[in-house]
Structure formats: C-alpha cells, structure tokens
Amino acid sequence: MARKLLFEHINVPGINTFDVYRKQGGYCAVEKALKSLSPDDVVEEVKKSGLRGRGGAGFPTGMKWSFLAKPEGVPRYLVCNADESEPGTFKDRYLMTNIPHLLIEGMIVSSYALGANTSYIYVRGEMMPQIRILEKAIAEAKAAGFLGKNILGSGFDLELYVQPGGGAYICGEETALLESLEGKRGNPRIKPPFPAVSGLYGCPTVVNNVESIAAVVPIVNEGGDEYAKIGVGRSTGTKLISASGNINKPGVYEIELGVSVEEFIYSEEYCGGIANGKRLKAVVAGGSSVPILPANLILKTTNGENRLMTYESLSDGGFATGTMLGSGGFVVLDEDACIVRNTWNFSRFYHHESCGQCSPCREGTGWMEKVLHRLEYGHGTISDIDLLVNVAKQIEGNTICPLGDAAAWPVASAIRHFRDEFEWHVTHPQEALKGNYGLAHYADPLPQIAQTV
Amino acid sequence: MSDKVKVTIDGIAVEVAPGTTILNAARQIGGDIVPPAMCYYSKLEGSGGKCRTCLVKVSKGSEKDPRPMPKLVASCRTTVMDGMEVENITSPEVVEARKGVVEMLLINHPLDCPVCDQAGECSLQDLGFEHGAAQTRYEFDRRTFERIDIGDKIQLHMNRCILCYRCTYVADQLTDGRCHGVIGRGDHAEISTYIEKAVDNDYSGNMIDVCPVGALTDKTFRFKNRVWFTKPVDAHRDCPTCSGKVTLWYKGEEVIRVTARKDQYNEVEEFICNTCRFDKKSTSDWVIEGPTAIRHDSVISSNHYETLKPLPVIQKNEKLIEANLEQFQKTQKD
C-alpha cells in the first residue's frame, strides 16, 4: 500500500468536522509553522519539497511563491483556485467535500508563508454543497482560534473567504479568476504583468490549486526533504488522480508519482482494470485539455520503457508521442469508445466555454466543433480532417490564455493518433452511425523505431 | 546615456521612450511594417490584445536577455525592451498566423459589404484585402442577430461585430453611468446595452467612430450614400462640450455626415460630442478649414479634389502646368 499524505485519514468517520480532524493530527502544521518557523522558512520548505502546481501546468509552487513581489504597505493576497471544471477532473471537489479542513489548514500555512492577511477560496458556482461545507469548516476553524486576529498568539491575522464563481471554465485561468473575483467579466488578462506583481486589485497575488495548497500541510509537517523523497526525479510527492471512464473502480486516487500507467490502470489498488473484460483503446491522461494517446503509446514510451505517472514520463516524446499529467483527470476509453465522438464532445465543451475575447479561440472552437459534429454524424469529407488540423494550428499559441491551446490539443492529437478512425467515419458513414471503429491496431506493440540521429 | 531604448523591427532600428509598445514603435517607423490593429485604440486605455491581428515574433527579447519569446506576442500590448528585435512581415510564421486570424475574423462576418455603410472605410475590409484568402473554408451557417437600436441615433448590427471591445471602452471611459457592455460568452458573446436601454450620453456617438467594422452605424447616415461618393472636409465650430474639430462629409451642397477627424490608423484625433455629430448638419454651423487629407490608396480619394484630373487646357499650357505642378504630381501617382 503506497503512502498517502493528503488522504491518510480520509476514511475516518466525521473527518469533515473540526474536532475529528484535529484529533487526527490536523492543524499541527499551523501550530508548527506559526510557532517555530518564519514565513521564509515555510517557503524554503516548499521549495525543497519540489512540489509542482497541481492545477495542470506543473509550475514549481515554491518558485511561484518566491516570485511574489513584496512592496511595503501593499497588501498581498493568496487565492485558492477551486474552479475545477475540466472534463475528467474531480479531485478538488472530492477533497473539499470530504476533508475541507485540510484545505483550510493549507490556506492558513500558505497565507502565513506569503504574508497574506486576506485570502480567498474561489469555488466554482456549481459546487454549492462544497461552498457550504467550506463555509461551515471556516466557521469551525475560526471558533477554535485558527482564523481571525492573532492566530495562536503569533500575531498573524488571517481572514479567509469563500467566493462562489459563476460557473465558467475560463475562470479557472488565474487572471480570469482574479477578474471574476473583483466582480468583473471573467476575461483573462494579458500577461505580463503577472499576478505575482499585479494581481487581485492590482496587488501582488498568488493563485494556487486546491491540491497544491493542501499539499503544503504534509510538507510543513514532515519537512520538504522528506516530501521530496517520494516520487521520481522532479516529480515529487503524491498526486490525486481522478480516474474515470470504463474501468472497474473509478474514483479519486492518491498515488505516489512514479507509479507506472499500466499498474495504475490494471492493479486492484487503483482502477482495477477495464470493466466488462474489454480492452484498453486510449487514455486521456490529464484532463480533457491534454493530448489523447492510444493504448500502445500510453503504456510504453517510444524507447520501449514503461510510461510512469510523472510529469516527465507522460510528456516523454513531446506532442508527437507524449501527453501531459495536467490536472490528473485520467479518462480511460475502451474498445467500444468512439474517438471521433469523444473529440467532438471535448470540442463542444471548449466551444461553450471560450470567453470570446481572442478571435482565433472564439471563432475557431466553434468551427472545430461544427466540423467534428459533421464528421461524427456521417456528413464529413476527407478534407475536413486536414481542415481540423489546420484550424487547430491557427488557434494554438495565438491566444491570450491557454484555453485556445487546450481546445486545439485534443483535436490535433486525436487526428494525429487516430486518423484512420476519422477516415473511416468519412468512408463508412452509415456504419459509423450504428457502430464504431473498435480497437483496430491501437493496442499493437509499438514498432521498433530505427535510431536516426 | 539617453533614456531611450533601441528596438529593431524588421531590420529597421528606432529609438523610443521606455514603456512604448511594439506597435507604437512600429508606427513611429511607419510604412508597411506597422502591424494591423483591429482592437487596439491608442486613445482608449486598456484596449488591445484581443483581435490577435497584430501578432509579431520577438526574435530577441532584449540586450540583457537575448532569448526569443516562445510564442508570438500581441504587439499592441507588449512593451519594448532595449535591444529587442522584432519580426513582423519578414517572418513567415507571423504572416501565416495573421492570415489564420483574418480567416477566423471573417468566418462569422456576413460579408455584406455591398450594403454596409462602413464599406470603403472599414478596417476589416482592408485587412481582408491584404491578408485574407479569396475563398472561405467555412461551410456552416454564420451566426446571426437581430439589429438593435441603441438610442435613436445609433444602430447595432451585431452580425458584423468582431468583438474588439472598443465601444465598451468608450462606454467605460467617455460616458458616465455605463450601460453598454459584452454579454454572453465565446462565439455567442454580443455587444449589448442591458435590456436594450438607450445609450444616452453626450459622447456615446464615438462608438460609431471607434467601431472598426460596420457593427455600429450612424442612423442619421444609414444608407444615405457610399463613402467614396462623399467629400470629406475638415471644419470646426465653437462647441461648449467638445473640441468641435470634425470632418464633414459632403454630398453636393449637403452635409450628410459628421465624424471626428481620423488619422492614418483610422483612429480619431479627438472625440466629439453628439451635438456636433448628429445635430449640426448645415454648412452654416461650421467654419471650413479645407479638404481632409486622405491616403491616396484609399477608396475615398477616388472622388477627392486633389486627384481630379486637370482640364485639357491646363495640360497643354506650360505656364499653367508649372502653376499646377503639385496637382499634376498627385495625378501621376494614381
């Protein structure tokens, strides 16, 4: 059984209440940090831990914190990004529902480290139950003296607020989140300036994912070096993976980074294999935005090595044969899944969620969705496939925020790896409406690539 | 040491004040290396960055940090650094990306130029002419909206809108009590006044001037004339609200439209008030300054005084040729 850091006590009855959480060693990190560590010590521990942002981009959290500008007389803010709305990702919701005090404890320690006296948790509007859970938990923590003025007699003040969003995917982008938090339309800002210099209300701000903030708790409790021992290479610690799709045991798993993808899918400890005796066809490894990979490429890299659940291993091979760990939304597609339909569905999502600020993303996402719809419903032509690749290329990299890239990558990768399935939809429109392409050669062992240097 | 920074755009070096954007540095050089801008408007704070037509490649970040920027950047919102090297029309990547952006801008545009009042002075038309493809690859229904009256003087034709947000900045920065903004999201976003409330403010008419396309049109001018049949004349009046410096657009004896004066980038020099724009439409209201300078490659100049062909009698007489040398030179350019 692998080490659990965040979910160690997840099955303790009543862990969502302050008393039980405290009894299980909760809020020790707050006591340790406020009583024995300076804010810079905490930042140093996080740096040492090698923790990388769990929201998708994987930027080192300690580094992000050290970039925070600290001008005199200007307040600093910590904002927790709980606007989790990526298709396939549901780890933050699970964490906030079941163990809300972990997030609050992380917020207190992180705010202390950053010198923020007002911090916000921006929760997606659809998650009303979680918002109520968090508000209740904050009230409990405040009653116990862990929030408010002069926490634990350390002289550190912190007010923590929960802000419901309007339910827009785009507000998960940090600058759009800040706009929304300020009460404006959630359009991403142009960077630079980065939030670390000019964020919420023009003040230096750090925006972190729920899981990143929660991970600060074990880092402070056990020390950054200890945390860095878990994992492989630059992927340290544990990661929550939201496993979904046609697997025997879907759900949220805390894994040590470095577990092999094969073990994650097939072992009884995690997903428990593909349901109903089907075979694996493809995996979207990190939420809908990352490139989809066929079975053979997700299990092995092109060098013939086992692919591991780490930032590096999953992105091995670049976009040609690799993908990304992203936010950990692990969607498994079996042989009955239609890649075209799946791609269309993702595309529909991005079409709906584009903020409409940059022209390529506003117009291009809708265009891709319409072409994919046409392909899926048997009215497509062969030239549509190249058109999609071309439109995806026109969007990618040409927008203010990464939503344009996120919309382009799934389409481009699906065509890159499953082109014959798209072509089959064009050549056999009637069959495509009734059945699907099946597994084909997508799980065949990879051909040995001749080394050309 | 001078406090200016040096930036090289398409191989042409220029020294500009620190904090200048790449686009404005390029405008100081001028000519065809200036990136097109559909949403940026120098007079409106915070505008730009949205349309992505001004994308350029920064091949060298600065003297201190010579790394190139990883992605194409919006030149209207990226400030120059000392020693920065920028590629605009010399970079095939930029030209390709811009072509892509123009295609995106046009896929939902109705292309109703033959009946659009903006035709002839439309930035999108120019942009499409320079960078667009002759044929569209878009085979679906274009999005459509009902026309909306914003007050009694302005009509919103949302089909043509490219969501540059300029008019919302006008509403924000020139008018008080904003009731005009963008509602909806993605490609179903639209410019609107809440519950179609009239925009009623002294400066609201400037929305028409800042609109790069024919989405916001002057109802007092709608369908009156094609812009290239009118003659622009600079004029001013003593206006208590605004500077009173305008361009009058004549058709024969009649002033059929009043707009603010626009520079070569289609940006107004000074915003004007609604009284000047909508209510003062007779020559006696104005002090005429002279014909407006129009770029000779603009369609508007096809009917302009300066480019009128000299009469045959002038063309034959040497003394008259010498006296009208300036006019002759202009004629030869066309």
Chai-1 contact restraints between the chains, C-beta under 6 A:
chainA,res_idxA,chainB,res_idxB,connection_type,confidence,min_distance_angstrom,max_distance_angstrom,comment,restraint_id
A,I190,B,G49,contact,1.0,0.0,6.0,A-B,restraint_1
A,I190,B,R77,contact,1.0,0.0,6.0,A-B,restraint_2
A,S354,B,G186,contact,1.0,0.0,6.0,A-B,restraint_3
A,C355,B,R185,contact,1.0,0.0,6.0,A-B,restraint_4
A,G356,B,L163,contact,1.0,0.0,6.0,A-B,restraint_5
A,G356,B,R185,contact,1.0,0.0,6.0,A-B,restraint_6
A,G356,B,G186,contact,1.0,0.0,6.0,A-B,restraint_7
A,G356,B,A189,contact,1.0,0.0,6.0,A-B,restraint_8
A,Q357,B,K50,contact,1.0,0.0,6.0,A-B,restraint_9
A,C358,B,K50,contact,1.0,0.0,6.0,A-B,restraint_10
A,C358,B,R52,contact,1.0,0.0,6.0,A-B,restraint_11
A,S359,B,C51,contact,1.0,0.0,6.0,A-B,restraint_12
A,S359,B,R52,contact,1.0,0.0,6.0,A-B,restraint_13
A,S359,B,V101,contact,1.0,0.0,6.0,A-B,restraint_14
A,S359,B,M104,contact,1.0,0.0,6.0,A-B,restraint_15
A,S359,B,L105,contact,1.0,0.0,6.0,A-B,restraint_16
A,P360,B,R52,contact,1.0,0.0,6.0,A-B,restraint_17
A,P360,B,V101,contact,1.0,0.0,6.0,A-B,restraint_18
A,P360,B,M104,contact,1.0,0.0,6.0,A-B,restraint_19
A,R362,B,G186,contact,1.0,0.0,6.0,A-B,restraint_20
A,R362,B,D187,contact,1.0,0.0,6.0,A-B,restraint_21
A,E363,B,M104,contact,1.0,0.0,6.0,A-B,restraint_22
A,E363,B,I107,contact,1.0,0.0,6.0,A-B,restraint_23
A,E363,B,N108,contact,1.0,0.0,6.0,A-B,restraint_24
A,G364,B,M104,contact,1.0,0.0,6.0,A-B,restraint_25
A,G366,B,D187,contact,1.0,0.0,6.0,A-B,restraint_26
A,K370,B,F140,contact,1.0,0.0,6.0,A-B,restraint_27
A,Q394,B,G100,contact,1.0,0.0,6.0,A-B,restraint_28
A,G397,B,K71,contact,1.0,0.0,6.0,A-B,restraint_29
A,N398,B,R52,contact,1.0,0.0,6.0,A-B,restraint_30
A,N398,B,A97,contact,1.0,0.0,6.0,A-B,restraint_31
